[in-house]
Structure formats: structure tokens, C-alpha cells
Amino acid sequence: MRQSLFIILATTLIKADIHNELRKKRKMQRPVRFEHLYFNDHIMRDIGLQSDGFAIGEKYPPAVKAKRTVRHLRHLYYAKIKT
């Protein structure tokens, strides 16, 4: 089943918007390094730190977030009560 041109366009525009937001956030924030807590990598990831001590910025790449947003918007559109 082929996707509609509008869905492809919406996904592309949402990806661009997410990328732009991430770029602005990275520009405004300077990476902060936390003191090494001597935990293993899994515990540090659970509390939001990478293994080198920097905070984890985003959990999912923009493409995944855009697909989920479009899926959610499509679900809302089809769930509307048509009167």
C-alpha cells in the first residue's frame, strides 16, 4: 500500500521542524559534564547520562519521532466523529 503524497510531505516537514528545534536547543545549551559516578553504563543511561558523563540529549532520532507524530496525527484524524 503506497502512502499518500500529503503524508510523505507531512513527515518531511515534521522531520525538518524537529531537526530545527534540536539545532536551536544545542546552540543555546552548552554540554555539561557530570562527575563520574562509577556506575555501570545501564544505570547511567537510566538516570540520563552517557558513559562519558554528558547528559543524553535525545533518545530517538528525528526520523523516528516524525513517523510517530504523523502516525498519531493520522490516528486523531480518523478517530474524529464525522457529523
Secondary structure by P-SEA (a helix, b strand, c coil): ccccaaaaaaaaaaaaaaaaaaaaaaaaccccccccccccaaaaaaaccccccccccccccaaaaaaaaaaaaaaaaaacccc
